[in-house]
Amino acid sequence: MNDLDTAITTINDLLKQNGVYLAFKKADRAAGSPIVAETYPGSGLHGSAVQTIIDSRSGPSMDSVKLRVPATPKVGRVDAGQAMRLHILVHELVHCIGLSNCAHSNDDVFVGKLVIDSSGSVPPPKLGGHTISRIKKAWPETWVSVQGGALAKQSADELRKSMEGIKL
């Protein structure tokens, strides 16, 4: 769960740096939360974010997401390490926003292959321009959060005011 806390801080920082006023917050309990994170027995480098969609008069919308990541990701027989686990979680959190794999930028967080820079280490996660524009398109000037188990919608201006002085 420490990895999840770090991933939430990382994606919130990346979103804020790119002018996206959307933030993840860890719930006190799973009940009523639109995103539930869990590990599954496995050593692969891929997680999943399975969305439940509801269809209403105003059109389809995301109801909930089950974020699943492997318990012990490995590269061959070696533990993938905290940096790679962070990439996997941030990648899956992007899916929790509603984006698919094809909506990621080519220079984005871990997409289908191991992320290693020229020095042989895993660089910090980042969100490419294509991904940011897709997030902004999916979340235009409104945001949805869980407050007491209920969904609350606010304008971007209301969110900016509520975030003033908060360090993400």
Secondary structure, 3 states (H helix, E strand, C coil): CHHHHHHHHHHHHHHHHCCCCCCCCCCCCCCCCCEEEEEECCCCCCCEEEEEEEEECCEEEEEEEEEEEECCCEECCEECCHHHHHHHHHHHHHHHHCCCHHHCCCCCCCCCCCCCCCCCCCCCCCCCHHHHHHHHHHCCCEEEEEECCEEEEEEHHHHHHHHCCCCC
